[in-house]
């Protein structure tokens, strides 16, 4: 994290419906100290933001390019939990 602080944090940055299309890398300016990702109505948004604005459903992290994963929306989480419960009882 020391290198990120000295040179600026690098984050994936995009607004897309295709998670694989988010390949642009942005260098975050000074006060933007977190990478973020969120999904609303199938639209994925990623970029840089201040830590104090990292409130659910926005997922934030503090390492270079840490926002590469596809954020899970509520319906995806519900599907995974129900699948796990079903698997336990089979």
PAKE-266227 format. One line per field, with one value per residue (C-alpha): residue number from 1; residue in one letter; y, x, z. Coordinates in nm, 2 decimals, padded with zeros to 4 digits. Each point is the difference from the previous one (the first is absolute). Layout:
BEGIN
nr	[NUM	...]
rest	[A	...]
y	[Y	...]
x	[X	...]
z	[Z	...]
//
This chain:
BEGIN
nr	[1	2	3	4	5	6	7	8	9	10	11	12	13	14	15	16	17	18	19	20	21	22	23	24	25	26	27	28	29	30	31	32	33	34	35	36	37	38	39	40	41	42	43	44	45	46	47	48	49	50	51	52	53	54	55	56	57	58	59	60	61	62	63	64	65	66	67	68	69	70	71	72	73	74	75	76	77	78	79	80	81	82	83	84	85	86	87	88	89	90]
rest	[X	X	X	X	X	X	X	X	X	X	X	X	X	X	X	X	X	X	X	X	X	X	X	X	X	X	X	X	X	X	X	X	X	X	X	X	X	X	X	X	X	X	X	X	X	X	X	X	X	X	X	X	X	X	X	X	X	X	X	X	X	X	X	X	X	X	X	X	X	X	X	X	X	X	X	X	X	X	X	X	X	X	X	X	X	X	X	X	X	X]
y	[00.00	00.23	00.01	00.06	00.30	00.15	-00.05	00.01	-00.28	-00.18	-00.12	-00.15	00.27	-00.06	00.01	-00.31	-00.29	-00.24	-00.07	-00.12	00.34	00.18	00.02	00.37	00.09	00.34	00.16	00.14	00.37	00.08	00.00	-00.30	-00.28	-00.30	-00.21	-00.07	-00.21	-00.03	-00.16	00.16	-00.13	-00.20	00.30	-00.04	00.32	00.00	00.27	00.21	00.15	00.14	-00.25	00.18	-00.05	-00.38	-00.09	-00.31	-00.10	00.15	-00.24	00.17	-00.12	00.17	-00.19	00.05	-00.15	-00.17	00.08	-00.25	-00.25	00.02	00.15	-00.23	00.14	-00.10	-00.25	-00.17	-00.03	-00.14	-00.26	-00.11	-00.04	-00.19	-00.23	-00.07	-00.08	-00.24	-00.17	-00.06	-00.19	-00.22]
x	[00.00	00.30	00.06	-00.37	00.01	00.31	-00.10	-00.37	-00.25	-00.09	-00.36	-00.21	-00.24	-00.31	-00.38	-00.12	-00.24	00.28	00.24	00.27	00.00	00.14	00.36	00.09	00.23	-00.01	00.25	-00.19	00.07	00.10	-00.31	-00.15	00.15	-00.22	-00.09	-00.37	-00.25	-00.37	-00.28	-00.35	-00.26	00.27	00.22	00.35	00.19	00.36	00.25	00.16	-00.17	00.06	-00.02	-00.28	-00.23	00.04	-00.35	-00.20	-00.07	00.33	00.30	00.34	00.36	00.33	00.26	00.10	-00.25	-00.20	-00.34	00.04	-00.26	-00.36	-00.21	-00.28	-00.35	-00.26	-00.17	00.33	00.07	-00.34	00.05	00.33	-00.14	-00.30	00.22	00.23	-00.30	-00.14	00.33	00.02	-00.33	00.07]
z	[00.00	00.05	-00.38	-00.07	00.24	-00.15	-00.37	00.03	00.02	-00.32	-00.05	-00.28	-00.13	-00.20	-00.04	-00.18	-00.01	-00.10	00.28	-00.24	-00.17	00.31	-00.09	00.02	00.28	00.17	00.23	00.29	00.09	00.36	00.21	-00.17	00.21	-00.08	-00.31	-00.02	-00.19	00.01	-00.20	-00.04	-00.23	-00.19	-00.05	00.14	00.11	00.11	00.07	00.28	00.30	00.35	00.29	00.17	-00.30	00.01	00.12	-00.10	-00.27	-00.11	00.06	00.06	00.04	00.05	-00.22	-00.36	-00.24	00.28	-00.16	-00.28	00.14	-00.12	00.28	00.10	-00.01	00.26	-00.24	-00.07	00.38	00.05	-00.27	00.14	00.36	-00.12	-00.21	00.30	00.22	-00.27	-00.03	00.37	00.00	-00.31]
//
